[in-house]
Amino acid sequence: MAQMTNHLRRSEARVASPLPTMDFQARIDQDLKEAMKARQADRLNVIRMLKSALKLAAIEQGGAEARLDDTAALAIVRKEVKKRQDSVEQFTKGGRPELAEKEKAEIGVLEEYLPKALGEAELAELVQASIAEAGATSKAQMGAVMKLASAKAAGRADGRALSAAVSAALS
């Protein structure tokens, strides 16, 4: 009985203490272990695929022992989400809703690793700030505004949505 009580105290202590901040790849490693322990096969497959994509990108950048920084890793996650969004679109057009649902579930797992997306109001505010910073007055200067807005958004906004917001604000 005492052992069980001690075990409960230790698990309560783990739950009560906040998780230390960890780098992106360490978080993926931790989530991989948790998915294995929980026997979540679908989640495990997605995390393994993501880890593989990150490792491939790291090898391309700097060799076998290289590690990506968090911004590069987030770019890889966005790329994987985009691939799955394209697949969902193709499977839906092709009449394969079961495969589209599988891809949507994978997108859900991948989106856990992305920062919270900007809302419409935040996006409009960011675009207005970028326009003011660039001193843009017409669509001819959209490229300069997009460069600034993309840097400020730091991946929290879809490129198409950002472009549409900049275009609408400049017209």
Phi and psi in radians as a Rosetta constraint file:
Dihedral C 1 N 2 CA 2 C 2 CIRCULARHARMONIC -1.129 0.35
Dihedral N 2 CA 2 C 2 N 3 CIRCULARHARMONIC -0.624 0.35
Dihedral C 2 N 3 CA 3 C 3 CIRCULARHARMONIC -1.116 0.35
Dihedral N 3 CA 3 C 3 N 4 CIRCULARHARMONIC -0.743 0.35
Dihedral C 3 N 4 CA 4 C 4 CIRCULARHARMONIC -1.122 0.35
Dihedral N 4 CA 4 C 4 N 5 CIRCULARHARMONIC -0.720 0.35
Dihedral C 4 N 5 CA 5 C 5 CIRCULARHARMONIC -1.098 0.35
Dihedral N 5 CA 5 C 5 N 6 CIRCULARHARMONIC -0.763 0.35
Dihedral C 5 N 6 CA 6 C 6 CIRCULARHARMONIC -1.082 0.35
Dihedral N 6 CA 6 C 6 N 7 CIRCULARHARMONIC -0.723 0.35
Dihedral C 6 N 7 CA 7 C 7 CIRCULARHARMONIC -1.070 0.35
Dihedral N 7 CA 7 C 7 N 8 CIRCULARHARMONIC -0.753 0.35
Dihedral C 7 N 8 CA 8 C 8 CIRCULARHARMONIC -1.112 0.35
Dihedral N 8 CA 8 C 8 N 9 CIRCULARHARMONIC -0.712 0.35
Dihedral C 8 N 9 CA 9 C 9 CIRCULARHARMONIC -1.104 0.35
Dihedral N 9 CA 9 C 9 N 10 CIRCULARHARMONIC -0.731 0.35
Dihedral C 9 N 10 CA 10 C 10 CIRCULARHARMONIC -1.134 0.35
Dihedral N 10 CA 10 C 10 N 11 CIRCULARHARMONIC -0.745 0.35
Dihedral C 10 N 11 CA 11 C 11 CIRCULARHARMONIC -1.201 0.35
Dihedral N 11 CA 11 C 11 N 12 CIRCULARHARMONIC -0.611 0.35
Dihedral C 11 N 12 CA 12 C 12 CIRCULARHARMONIC -1.124 0.35
Dihedral N 12 CA 12 C 12 N 13 CIRCULARHARMONIC -0.700 0.35
Dihedral C 12 N 13 CA 13 C 13 CIRCULARHARMONIC -1.104 0.35
Dihedral N 13 CA 13 C 13 N 14 CIRCULARHARMONIC -0.686 0.35
Dihedral C 13 N 14 CA 14 C 14 CIRCULARHARMONIC -1.141 0.35
Dihedral N 14 CA 14 C 14 N 15 CIRCULARHARMONIC -0.705 0.35
Dihedral C 14 N 15 CA 15 C 15 CIRCULARHARMONIC -1.238 0.35
Dihedral N 15 CA 15 C 15 N 16 CIRCULARHARMONIC -0.695 0.35
Dihedral C 15 N 16 CA 16 C 16 CIRCULARHARMONIC -1.228 0.35
Dihedral N 16 CA 16 C 16 N 17 CIRCULARHARMONIC -0.567 0.35
Dihedral C 16 N 17 CA 17 C 17 CIRCULARHARMONIC -1.398 0.35
Dihedral N 17 CA 17 C 17 N 18 CIRCULARHARMONIC 2.381 0.35
Dihedral C 17 N 18 CA 18 C 18 CIRCULARHARMONIC -1.205 0.35
Dihedral N 18 CA 18 C 18 N 19 CIRCULARHARMONIC 2.586 0.35
Dihedral C 18 N 19 CA 19 C 19 CIRCULARHARMONIC -1.214 0.35
Dihedral N 19 CA 19 C 19 N 20 CIRCULARHARMONIC 2.385 0.35
Dihedral C 19 N 20 CA 20 C 20 CIRCULARHARMONIC -1.189 0.35
Dihedral N 20 CA 20 C 20 N 21 CIRCULARHARMONIC 2.629 0.35
Dihedral C 20 N 21 CA 21 C 21 CIRCULARHARMONIC -1.202 0.35
Dihedral N 21 CA 21 C 21 N 22 CIRCULARHARMONIC 2.334 0.35
Dihedral C 21 N 22 CA 22 C 22 CIRCULARHARMONIC -2.237 0.35
Dihedral N 22 CA 22 C 22 N 23 CIRCULARHARMONIC 2.740 0.35
Dihedral C 22 N 23 CA 23 C 23 CIRCULARHARMONIC -1.230 0.35
Dihedral N 23 CA 23 C 23 N 24 CIRCULARHARMONIC 2.907 0.35
Dihedral C 23 N 24 CA 24 C 24 CIRCULARHARMONIC -1.010 0.35
Dihedral N 24 CA 24 C 24 N 25 CIRCULARHARMONIC -0.834 0.35
Dihedral C 24 N 25 CA 25 C 25 CIRCULARHARMONIC -1.233 0.35
Dihedral N 25 CA 25 C 25 N 26 CIRCULARHARMONIC -0.542 0.35
Dihedral C 25 N 26 CA 26 C 26 CIRCULARHARMONIC -1.165 0.35
Dihedral N 26 CA 26 C 26 N 27 CIRCULARHARMONIC -0.645 0.35
Dihedral C 26 N 27 CA 27 C 27 CIRCULARHARMONIC -1.118 0.35
Dihedral N 27 CA 27 C 27 N 28 CIRCULARHARMONIC -0.712 0.35
Dihedral C 27 N 28 CA 28 C 28 CIRCULARHARMONIC -1.137 0.35
Dihedral N 28 CA 28 C 28 N 29 CIRCULARHARMONIC -0.739 0.35
Dihedral C 28 N 29 CA 29 C 29 CIRCULARHARMONIC -1.035 0.35
Dihedral N 29 CA 29 C 29 N 30 CIRCULARHARMONIC -0.755 0.35
Dihedral C 29 N 30 CA 30 C 30 CIRCULARHARMONIC -1.118 0.35
Dihedral N 30 CA 30 C 30 N 31 CIRCULARHARMONIC -0.776 0.35
Dihedral C 30 N 31 CA 31 C 31 CIRCULARHARMONIC -1.135 0.35
Dihedral N 31 CA 31 C 31 N 32 CIRCULARHARMONIC -0.596 0.35
Dihedral C 31 N 32 CA 32 C 32 CIRCULARHARMONIC -1.088 0.35
Dihedral N 32 CA 32 C 32 N 33 CIRCULARHARMONIC -0.803 0.35
Dihedral C 32 N 33 CA 33 C 33 CIRCULARHARMONIC -1.084 0.35
Dihedral N 33 CA 33 C 33 N 34 CIRCULARHARMONIC -0.757 0.35
Dihedral C 33 N 34 CA 34 C 34 CIRCULARHARMONIC -1.134 0.35
Dihedral N 34 CA 34 C 34 N 35 CIRCULARHARMONIC -0.683 0.35
Dihedral C 34 N 35 CA 35 C 35 CIRCULARHARMONIC -1.157 0.35
Dihedral N 35 CA 35 C 35 N 36 CIRCULARHARMONIC -0.642 0.35
Dihedral C 35 N 36 CA 36 C 36 CIRCULARHARMONIC -1.117 0.35
Dihedral N 36 CA 36 C 36 N 37 CIRCULARHARMONIC -0.827 0.35
Dihedral C 36 N 37 CA 37 C 37 CIRCULARHARMONIC -1.105 0.35
Dihedral N 37 CA 37 C 37 N 38 CIRCULARHARMONIC -0.665 0.35
Dihedral C 37 N 38 CA 38 C 38 CIRCULARHARMONIC -1.452 0.35
Dihedral N 38 CA 38 C 38 N 39 CIRCULARHARMONIC -0.063 0.35
Dihedral C 38 N 39 CA 39 C 39 CIRCULARHARMONIC 0.970 0.35
Dihedral N 39 CA 39 C 39 N 40 CIRCULARHARMONIC 0.801 0.35
Dihedral C 39 N 40 CA 40 C 40 CIRCULARHARMONIC -1.688 0.35
Dihedral N 40 CA 40 C 40 N 41 CIRCULARHARMONIC 1.548 0.35
Dihedral C 40 N 41 CA 41 C 41 CIRCULARHARMONIC -1.064 0.35
Dihedral N 41 CA 41 C 41 N 42 CIRCULARHARMONIC -0.789 0.35
Dihedral C 41 N 42 CA 42 C 42 CIRCULARHARMONIC -1.134 0.35
Dihedral N 42 CA 42 C 42 N 43 CIRCULARHARMONIC -0.810 0.35
Dihedral C 42 N 43 CA 43 C 43 CIRCULARHARMONIC -1.097 0.35
Dihedral N 43 CA 43 C 43 N 44 CIRCULARHARMONIC -0.724 0.35
Dihedral C 43 N 44 CA 44 C 44 CIRCULARHARMONIC -1.058 0.35
Dihedral N 44 CA 44 C 44 N 45 CIRCULARHARMONIC -0.756 0.35
Dihedral C 44 N 45 CA 45 C 45 CIRCULARHARMONIC -1.098 0.35
Dihedral N 45 CA 45 C 45 N 46 CIRCULARHARMONIC -0.715 0.35
Dihedral C 45 N 46 CA 46 C 46 CIRCULARHARMONIC -1.160 0.35
Dihedral N 46 CA 46 C 46 N 47 CIRCULARHARMONIC -0.759 0.35
Dihedral C 46 N 47 CA 47 C 47 CIRCULARHARMONIC -1.159 0.35
Dihedral N 47 CA 47 C 47 N 48 CIRCULARHARMONIC -0.678 0.35
Dihedral C 47 N 48 CA 48 C 48 CIRCULARHARMONIC -1.094 0.35
Dihedral N 48 CA 48 C 48 N 49 CIRCULARHARMONIC -0.748 0.35
Dihedral C 48 N 49 CA 49 C 49 CIRCULARHARMONIC -1.077 0.35
Dihedral N 49 CA 49 C 49 N 50 CIRCULARHARMONIC -0.749 0.35
Dihedral C 49 N 50 CA 50 C 50 CIRCULARHARMONIC -1.117 0.35
Dihedral N 50 CA 50 C 50 N 51 CIRCULARHARMONIC -0.760 0.35
Dihedral C 50 N 51 CA 51 C 51 CIRCULARHARMONIC -1.080 0.35
Dihedral N 51 CA 51 C 51 N 52 CIRCULARHARMONIC -0.694 0.35
Dihedral C 51 N 52 CA 52 C 52 CIRCULARHARMONIC -1.124 0.35
Dihedral N 52 CA 52 C 52 N 53 CIRCULARHARMONIC -0.761 0.35
Dihedral C 52 N 53 CA 53 C 53 CIRCULARHARMONIC -1.113 0.35
Dihedral N 53 CA 53 C 53 N 54 CIRCULARHARMONIC -0.694 0.35
Dihedral C 53 N 54 CA 54 C 54 CIRCULARHARMONIC -1.141 0.35
Dihedral N 54 CA 54 C 54 N 55 CIRCULARHARMONIC -0.737 0.35
Dihedral C 54 N 55 CA 55 C 55 CIRCULARHARMONIC -1.133 0.35
Dihedral N 55 CA 55 C 55 N 56 CIRCULARHARMONIC -0.730 0.35
Dihedral C 55 N 56 CA 56 C 56 CIRCULARHARMONIC -1.056 0.35
Dihedral N 56 CA 56 C 56 N 57 CIRCULARHARMONIC -0.793 0.35
Dihedral C 56 N 57 CA 57 C 57 CIRCULARHARMONIC -1.122 0.35
Dihedral N 57 CA 57 C 57 N 58 CIRCULARHARMONIC -0.671 0.35
Dihedral C 57 N 58 CA 58 C 58 CIRCULARHARMONIC -1.142 0.35
Dihedral N 58 CA 58 C 58 N 59 CIRCULARHARMONIC -0.719 0.35
Dihedral C 58 N 59 CA 59 C 59 CIRCULARHARMONIC -1.117 0.35
Dihedral N 59 CA 59 C 59 N 60 CIRCULARHARMONIC -0.742 0.35
Dihedral C 59 N 60 CA 60 C 60 CIRCULARHARMONIC -1.087 0.35
Dihedral N 60 CA 60 C 60 N 61 CIRCULARHARMONIC -0.607 0.35
Dihedral C 60 N 61 CA 61 C 61 CIRCULARHARMONIC -1.375 0.35
Dihedral N 61 CA 61 C 61 N 62 CIRCULARHARMONIC -0.756 0.35
Dihedral C 61 N 62 CA 62 C 62 CIRCULARHARMONIC -2.621 0.35
Dihedral N 62 CA 62 C 62 N 63 CIRCULARHARMONIC 0.340 0.35
Dihedral C 62 N 63 CA 63 C 63 CIRCULARHARMONIC 1.738 0.35
Dihedral N 63 CA 63 C 63 N 64 CIRCULARHARMONIC 3.140 0.35
Dihedral C 63 N 64 CA 64 C 64 CIRCULARHARMONIC -1.133 0.35
Dihedral N 64 CA 64 C 64 N 65 CIRCULARHARMONIC -0.545 0.35
Dihedral C 64 N 65 CA 65 C 65 CIRCULARHARMONIC -1.676 0.35
Dihedral N 65 CA 65 C 65 N 66 CIRCULARHARMONIC 0.057 0.35
Dihedral C 65 N 66 CA 66 C 66 CIRCULARHARMONIC -1.265 0.35
Dihedral N 66 CA 66 C 66 N 67 CIRCULARHARMONIC 2.657 0.35
Dihedral C 66 N 67 CA 67 C 67 CIRCULARHARMONIC -2.218 0.35
Dihedral N 67 CA 67 C 67 N 68 CIRCULARHARMONIC 2.482 0.35
Dihedral C 67 N 68 CA 68 C 68 CIRCULARHARMONIC -1.405 0.35
Dihedral N 68 CA 68 C 68 N 69 CIRCULARHARMONIC 2.589 0.35
Dihedral C 68 N 69 CA 69 C 69 CIRCULARHARMONIC -1.352 0.35
Dihedral N 69 CA 69 C 69 N 70 CIRCULARHARMONIC 2.948 0.35
Dihedral C 69 N 70 CA 70 C 70 CIRCULARHARMONIC -1.088 0.35
Dihedral N 70 CA 70 C 70 N 71 CIRCULARHARMONIC -0.634 0.35
Dihedral C 70 N 71 CA 71 C 71 CIRCULARHARMONIC -1.183 0.35
Dihedral N 71 CA 71 C 71 N 72 CIRCULARHARMONIC -0.688 0.35
Dihedral C 71 N 72 CA 72 C 72 CIRCULARHARMONIC -1.174 0.35
Dihedral N 72 CA 72 C 72 N 73 CIRCULARHARMONIC -0.679 0.35
Dihedral C 72 N 73 CA 73 C 73 CIRCULARHARMONIC -1.134 0.35
Dihedral N 73 CA 73 C 73 N 74 CIRCULARHARMONIC -0.704 0.35
Dihedral C 73 N 74 CA 74 C 74 CIRCULARHARMONIC -1.130 0.35
Dihedral N 74 CA 74 C 74 N 75 CIRCULARHARMONIC -0.605 0.35
Dihedral C 74 N 75 CA 75 C 75 CIRCULARHARMONIC -1.115 0.35
Dihedral N 75 CA 75 C 75 N 76 CIRCULARHARMONIC -0.663 0.35
Dihedral C 75 N 76 CA 76 C 76 CIRCULARHARMONIC -1.144 0.35
Dihedral N 76 CA 76 C 76 N 77 CIRCULARHARMONIC -0.737 0.35
Dihedral C 76 N 77 CA 77 C 77 CIRCULARHARMONIC -1.087 0.35
Dihedral N 77 CA 77 C 77 N 78 CIRCULARHARMONIC -0.771 0.35
Dihedral C 77 N 78 CA 78 C 78 CIRCULARHARMONIC -1.044 0.35
Dihedral N 78 CA 78 C 78 N 79 CIRCULARHARMONIC -0.707 0.35
Dihedral C 78 N 79 CA 79 C 79 CIRCULARHARMONIC -1.099 0.35
Dihedral N 79 CA 79 C 79 N 80 CIRCULARHARMONIC -0.729 0.35
Dihedral C 79 N 80 CA 80 C 80 CIRCULARHARMONIC -1.169 0.35
Dihedral N 80 CA 80 C 80 N 81 CIRCULARHARMONIC -0.667 0.35
Dihedral C 80 N 81 CA 81 C 81 CIRCULARHARMONIC -1.111 0.35
Dihedral N 81 CA 81 C 81 N 82 CIRCULARHARMONIC -0.766 0.35
Dihedral C 81 N 82 CA 82 C 82 CIRCULARHARMONIC -1.058 0.35
Dihedral N 82 CA 82 C 82 N 83 CIRCULARHARMONIC -0.739 0.35
Dihedral C 82 N 83 CA 83 C 83 CIRCULARHARMONIC -1.004 0.35
Dihedral N 83 CA 83 C 83 N 84 CIRCULARHARMONIC -0.762 0.35
Dihedral C 83 N 84 CA 84 C 84 CIRCULARHARMONIC -1.241 0.35
Dihedral N 84 CA 84 C 84 N 85 CIRCULARHARMONIC -0.599 0.35
Dihedral C 84 N 85 CA 85 C 85 CIRCULARHARMONIC -1.116 0.35
Dihedral N 85 CA 85 C 85 N 86 CIRCULARHARMONIC -0.709 0.35
Dihedral C 85 N 86 CA 86 C 86 CIRCULARHARMONIC -1.120 0.35
Dihedral N 86 CA 86 C 86 N 87 CIRCULARHARMONIC -0.699 0.35
Dihedral C 86 N 87 CA 87 C 87 CIRCULARHARMONIC -1.125 0.35
Dihedral N 87 CA 87 C 87 N 88 CIRCULARHARMONIC -0.724 0.35
Dihedral C 87 N 88 CA 88 C 88 CIRCULARHARMONIC -1.015 0.35
Dihedral N 88 CA 88 C 88 N 89 CIRCULARHARMONIC -0.805 0.35
Dihedral C 88 N 89 CA 89 C 89 CIRCULARHARMONIC -1.046 0.35
Dihedral N 89 CA 89 C 89 N 90 CIRCULARHARMONIC -0.804 0.35
Dihedral C 89 N 90 CA 90 C 90 CIRCULARHARMONIC -1.167 0.35
Dihedral N 90 CA 90 C 90 N 91 CIRCULARHARMONIC -0.741 0.35
Dihedral C 90 N 91 CA 91 C 91 CIRCULARHARMONIC -1.157 0.35
Dihedral N 91 CA 91 C 91 N 92 CIRCULARHARMONIC -0.623 0.35
Dihedral C 91 N 92 CA 92 C 92 CIRCULARHARMONIC -1.163 0.35
Dihedral N 92 CA 92 C 92 N 93 CIRCULARHARMONIC -0.767 0.35
Dihedral C 92 N 93 CA 93 C 93 CIRCULARHARMONIC -1.116 0.35
Dihedral N 93 CA 93 C 93 N 94 CIRCULARHARMONIC -0.614 0.35
Dihedral C 93 N 94 CA 94 C 94 CIRCULARHARMONIC -1.460 0.35
Dihedral N 94 CA 94 C 94 N 95 CIRCULARHARMONIC 0.022 0.35
Dihedral C 94 N 95 CA 95 C 95 CIRCULARHARMONIC 1.325 0.35
Dihedral N 95 CA 95 C 95 N 96 CIRCULARHARMONIC 0.556 0.35
Dihedral C 95 N 96 CA 96 C 96 CIRCULARHARMONIC -2.088 0.35
Dihedral N 96 CA 96 C 96 N 97 CIRCULARHARMONIC 1.222 0.35
Dihedral C 96 N 97 CA 97 C 97 CIRCULARHARMONIC -1.082 0.35
Dihedral N 97 CA 97 C 97 N 98 CIRCULARHARMONIC -0.524 0.35
Dihedral C 97 N 98 CA 98 C 98 CIRCULARHARMONIC -1.165 0.35
Dihedral N 98 CA 98 C 98 N 99 CIRCULARHARMONIC -0.653 0.35
Dihedral C 98 N 99 CA 99 C 99 CIRCULARHARMONIC -1.272 0.35
Dihedral N 99 CA 99 C 99 N 100 CIRCULARHARMONIC -0.607 0.35
Dihedral C 99 N 100 CA 100 C 100 CIRCULARHARMONIC -1.114 0.35
Dihedral N 100 CA 100 C 100 N 101 CIRCULARHARMONIC -0.705 0.35
Dihedral C 100 N 101 CA 101 C 101 CIRCULARHARMONIC -1.131 0.35
Dihedral N 101 CA 101 C 101 N 102 CIRCULARHARMONIC -0.678 0.35
Dihedral C 101 N 102 CA 102 C 102 CIRCULARHARMONIC -1.086 0.35
Dihedral N 102 CA 102 C 102 N 103 CIRCULARHARMONIC -0.761 0.35
Dihedral C 102 N 103 CA 103 C 103 CIRCULARHARMONIC -1.141 0.35
Dihedral N 103 CA 103 C 103 N 104 CIRCULARHARMONIC -0.665 0.35
Dihedral C 103 N 104 CA 104 C 104 CIRCULARHARMONIC -1.113 0.35
Dihedral N 104 CA 104 C 104 N 105 CIRCULARHARMONIC -0.669 0.35
Dihedral C 104 N 105 CA 105 C 105 CIRCULARHARMONIC -1.123 0.35
Dihedral N 105 CA 105 C 105 N 106 CIRCULARHARMONIC -0.679 0.35
Dihedral C 105 N 106 CA 106 C 106 CIRCULARHARMONIC -1.148 0.35
Dihedral N 106 CA 106 C 106 N 107 CIRCULARHARMONIC -0.672 0.35
Dihedral C 106 N 107 CA 107 C 107 CIRCULARHARMONIC -1.054 0.35
Dihedral N 107 CA 107 C 107 N 108 CIRCULARHARMONIC -0.717 0.35
Dihedral C 107 N 108 CA 108 C 108 CIRCULARHARMONIC -1.032 0.35
Dihedral N 108 CA 108 C 108 N 109 CIRCULARHARMONIC -0.734 0.35
Dihedral C 108 N 109 CA 109 C 109 CIRCULARHARMONIC -1.163 0.35
Dihedral N 109 CA 109 C 109 N 110 CIRCULARHARMONIC -0.784 0.35
Dihedral C 109 N 110 CA 110 C 110 CIRCULARHARMONIC -1.145 0.35
Dihedral N 110 CA 110 C 110 N 111 CIRCULARHARMONIC -0.624 0.35
Dihedral C 110 N 111 CA 111 C 111 CIRCULARHARMONIC -1.173 0.35
Dihedral N 111 CA 111 C 111 N 112 CIRCULARHARMONIC -0.312 0.35
Dihedral C 111 N 112 CA 112 C 112 CIRCULARHARMONIC -1.092 0.35
Dihedral N 112 CA 112 C 112 N 113 CIRCULARHARMONIC -0.412 0.35
Dihedral C 112 N 113 CA 113 C 113 CIRCULARHARMONIC -1.639 0.35
Dihedral N 113 CA 113 C 113 N 114 CIRCULARHARMONIC -0.113 0.35
Dihedral C 113 N 114 CA 114 C 114 CIRCULARHARMONIC -1.627 0.35
Dihedral N 114 CA 114 C 114 N 115 CIRCULARHARMONIC 2.602 0.35
Dihedral C 114 N 115 CA 115 C 115 CIRCULARHARMONIC -1.170 0.35
Dihedral N 115 CA 115 C 115 N 116 CIRCULARHARMONIC 2.779 0.35
Dihedral C 115 N 116 CA 116 C 116 CIRCULARHARMONIC -1.012 0.35
Dihedral N 116 CA 116 C 116 N 117 CIRCULARHARMONIC 2.314 0.35
Dihedral C 116 N 117 CA 117 C 117 CIRCULARHARMONIC -1.241 0.35
Dihedral N 117 CA 117 C 117 N 118 CIRCULARHARMONIC 2.652 0.35
Dihedral C 117 N 118 CA 118 C 118 CIRCULARHARMONIC -1.262 0.35
Dihedral N 118 CA 118 C 118 N 119 CIRCULARHARMONIC 2.453 0.35
Dihedral C 118 N 119 CA 119 C 119 CIRCULARHARMONIC -1.363 0.35
Dihedral N 119 CA 119 C 119 N 120 CIRCULARHARMONIC 3.003 0.35
Dihedral C 119 N 120 CA 120 C 120 CIRCULARHARMONIC -1.075 0.35
Dihedral N 120 CA 120 C 120 N 121 CIRCULARHARMONIC -0.729 0.35
Dihedral C 120 N 121 CA 121 C 121 CIRCULARHARMONIC -1.147 0.35
Dihedral N 121 CA 121 C 121 N 122 CIRCULARHARMONIC -0.765 0.35
Dihedral C 121 N 122 CA 122 C 122 CIRCULARHARMONIC -1.112 0.35
Dihedral N 122 CA 122 C 122 N 123 CIRCULARHARMONIC -0.702 0.35
Dihedral C 122 N 123 CA 123 C 123 CIRCULARHARMONIC -1.113 0.35
Dihedral N 123 CA 123 C 123 N 124 CIRCULARHARMONIC -0.779 0.35
Dihedral C 123 N 124 CA 124 C 124 CIRCULARHARMONIC -1.098 0.35
Dihedral N 124 CA 124 C 124 N 125 CIRCULARHARMONIC -0.707 0.35
Dihedral C 124 N 125 CA 125 C 125 CIRCULARHARMONIC -1.117 0.35
Dihedral N 125 CA 125 C 125 N 126 CIRCULARHARMONIC -0.744 0.35
Dihedral C 125 N 126 CA 126 C 126 CIRCULARHARMONIC -1.103 0.35
Dihedral N 126 CA 126 C 126 N 127 CIRCULARHARMONIC -0.748 0.35
Dihedral C 126 N 127 CA 127 C 127 CIRCULARHARMONIC -1.112 0.35
Dihedral N 127 CA 127 C 127 N 128 CIRCULARHARMONIC -0.777 0.35
Dihedral C 127 N 128 CA 128 C 128 CIRCULARHARMONIC -1.099 0.35
Dihedral N 128 CA 128 C 128 N 129 CIRCULARHARMONIC -0.699 0.35
Dihedral C 128 N 129 CA 129 C 129 CIRCULARHARMONIC -1.135 0.35
Dihedral N 129 CA 129 C 129 N 130 CIRCULARHARMONIC -0.686 0.35
Dihedral C 129 N 130 CA 130 C 130 CIRCULARHARMONIC -1.184 0.35
Dihedral N 130 CA 130 C 130 N 131 CIRCULARHARMONIC -0.687 0.35
Dihedral C 130 N 131 CA 131 C 131 CIRCULARHARMONIC -1.111 0.35
Dihedral N 131 CA 131 C 131 N 132 CIRCULARHARMONIC -0.781 0.35
Dihedral C 131 N 132 CA 132 C 132 CIRCULARHARMONIC -1.113 0.35
Dihedral N 132 CA 132 C 132 N 133 CIRCULARHARMONIC -0.717 0.35
Dihedral C 132 N 133 CA 133 C 133 CIRCULARHARMONIC -1.142 0.35
Dihedral N 133 CA 133 C 133 N 134 CIRCULARHARMONIC -0.689 0.35
Dihedral C 133 N 134 CA 134 C 134 CIRCULARHARMONIC -1.408 0.35
Dihedral N 134 CA 134 C 134 N 135 CIRCULARHARMONIC -0.306 0.35
Dihedral C 134 N 135 CA 135 C 135 CIRCULARHARMONIC 1.208 0.35
Dihedral N 135 CA 135 C 135 N 136 CIRCULARHARMONIC 0.522 0.35
Dihedral C 135 N 136 CA 136 C 136 CIRCULARHARMONIC -1.366 0.35
Dihedral N 136 CA 136 C 136 N 137 CIRCULARHARMONIC 2.488 0.35
Dihedral C 136 N 137 CA 137 C 137 CIRCULARHARMONIC -2.234 0.35
Dihedral N 137 CA 137 C 137 N 138 CIRCULARHARMONIC -0.216 0.35
Dihedral C 137 N 138 CA 138 C 138 CIRCULARHARMONIC -2.490 0.35
Dihedral N 138 CA 138 C 138 N 139 CIRCULARHARMONIC 2.972 0.35
Dihedral C 138 N 139 CA 139 C 139 CIRCULARHARMONIC -1.143 0.35
Dihedral N 139 CA 139 C 139 N 140 CIRCULARHARMONIC -0.312 0.35
Dihedral C 139 N 140 CA 140 C 140 CIRCULARHARMONIC -1.107 0.35
Dihedral N 140 CA 140 C 140 N 141 CIRCULARHARMONIC -0.431 0.35
Dihedral C 140 N 141 CA 141 C 141 CIRCULARHARMONIC -1.741 0.35
Dihedral N 141 CA 141 C 141 N 142 CIRCULARHARMONIC 0.298 0.35
Dihedral C 141 N 142 CA 142 C 142 CIRCULARHARMONIC -1.063 0.35
Dihedral N 142 CA 142 C 142 N 143 CIRCULARHARMONIC -0.626 0.35
Dihedral C 142 N 143 CA 143 C 143 CIRCULARHARMONIC -1.055 0.35
Dihedral N 143 CA 143 C 143 N 144 CIRCULARHARMONIC -0.763 0.35
Dihedral C 143 N 144 CA 144 C 144 CIRCULARHARMONIC -1.147 0.35
Dihedral N 144 CA 144 C 144 N 145 CIRCULARHARMONIC -0.702 0.35
Dihedral C 144 N 145 CA 145 C 145 CIRCULARHARMONIC -1.174 0.35
Dihedral N 145 CA 145 C 145 N 146 CIRCULARHARMONIC -0.740 0.35
Dihedral C 145 N 146 CA 146 C 146 CIRCULARHARMONIC -1.077 0.35
Dihedral N 146 CA 146 C 146 N 147 CIRCULARHARMONIC -0.701 0.35
Dihedral C 146 N 147 CA 147 C 147 CIRCULARHARMONIC -1.057 0.35
Dihedral N 147 CA 147 C 147 N 148 CIRCULARHARMONIC -0.815 0.35
Dihedral C 147 N 148 CA 148 C 148 CIRCULARHARMONIC -1.165 0.35
Dihedral N 148 CA 148 C 148 N 149 CIRCULARHARMONIC -0.787 0.35
Dihedral C 148 N 149 CA 149 C 149 CIRCULARHARMONIC -1.132 0.35
Dihedral N 149 CA 149 C 149 N 150 CIRCULARHARMONIC -0.695 0.35
Dihedral C 149 N 150 CA 150 C 150 CIRCULARHARMONIC -1.105 0.35
Dihedral N 150 CA 150 C 150 N 151 CIRCULARHARMONIC -0.717 0.35
Dihedral C 150 N 151 CA 151 C 151 CIRCULARHARMONIC -1.134 0.35
Dihedral N 151 CA 151 C 151 N 152 CIRCULARHARMONIC -0.722 0.35
Dihedral C 151 N 152 CA 152 C 152 CIRCULARHARMONIC -1.223 0.35
Dihedral N 152 CA 152 C 152 N 153 CIRCULARHARMONIC -0.629 0.35
Dihedral C 152 N 153 CA 153 C 153 CIRCULARHARMONIC -1.236 0.35
Dihedral N 153 CA 153 C 153 N 154 CIRCULARHARMONIC -0.528 0.35
Dihedral C 153 N 154 CA 154 C 154 CIRCULARHARMONIC 0.830 0.35
Dihedral N 154 CA 154 C 154 N 155 CIRCULARHARMONIC 0.793 0.35
Dihedral C 154 N 155 CA 155 C 155 CIRCULARHARMONIC 1.431 0.35
Dihedral N 155 CA 155 C 155 N 156 CIRCULARHARMONIC 0.063 0.35
Dihedral C 155 N 156 CA 156 C 156 CIRCULARHARMONIC -1.541 0.35
Dihedral N 156 CA 156 C 156 N 157 CIRCULARHARMONIC 0.002 0.35
Dihedral C 156 N 157 CA 157 C 157 CIRCULARHARMONIC -2.365 0.35
Dihedral N 157 CA 157 C 157 N 158 CIRCULARHARMONIC 2.472 0.35
Dihedral C 157 N 158 CA 158 C 158 CIRCULARHARMONIC -1.168 0.35
Dihedral N 158 CA 158 C 158 N 159 CIRCULARHARMONIC 2.455 0.35
Dihedral C 158 N 159 CA 159 C 159 CIRCULARHARMONIC -1.020 0.35
Dihedral N 159 CA 159 C 159 N 160 CIRCULARHARMONIC -0.697 0.35
Dihedral C 159 N 160 CA 160 C 160 CIRCULARHARMONIC -1.150 0.35
Dihedral N 160 CA 160 C 160 N 161 CIRCULARHARMONIC -0.761 0.35
Dihedral C 160 N 161 CA 161 C 161 CIRCULARHARMONIC -1.138 0.35
Dihedral N 161 CA 161 C 161 N 162 CIRCULARHARMONIC -0.697 0.35
Dihedral C 161 N 162 CA 162 C 162 CIRCULARHARMONIC -1.125 0.35
Dihedral N 162 CA 162 C 162 N 163 CIRCULARHARMONIC -0.782 0.35
Dihedral C 162 N 163 CA 163 C 163 CIRCULARHARMONIC -1.085 0.35
Dihedral N 163 CA 163 C 163 N 164 CIRCULARHARMONIC -0.753 0.35
Dihedral C 163 N 164 CA 164 C 164 CIRCULARHARMONIC -1.114 0.35
Dihedral N 164 CA 164 C 164 N 165 CIRCULARHARMONIC -0.694 0.35
Dihedral C 164 N 165 CA 165 C 165 CIRCULARHARMONIC -1.182 0.35
Dihedral N 165 CA 165 C 165 N 166 CIRCULARHARMONIC -0.715 0.35
Dihedral C 165 N 166 CA 166 C 166 CIRCULARHARMONIC -1.146 0.35
Dihedral N 166 CA 166 C 166 N 167 CIRCULARHARMONIC -0.776 0.35
Dihedral C 166 N 167 CA 167 C 167 CIRCULARHARMONIC -1.062 0.35
Dihedral N 167 CA 167 C 167 N 168 CIRCULARHARMONIC -0.774 0.35
Dihedral C 167 N 168 CA 168 C 168 CIRCULARHARMONIC -1.142 0.35
Dihedral N 168 CA 168 C 168 N 169 CIRCULARHARMONIC -0.668 0.35
Dihedral C 168 N 169 CA 169 C 169 CIRCULARHARMONIC -1.253 0.35
Dihedral N 169 CA 169 C 169 N 170 CIRCULARHARMONIC -0.518 0.35
Dihedral C 169 N 170 CA 170 C 170 CIRCULARHARMONIC -1.492 0.35
Dihedral N 170 CA 170 C 170 N 171 CIRCULARHARMONIC -0.207 0.35
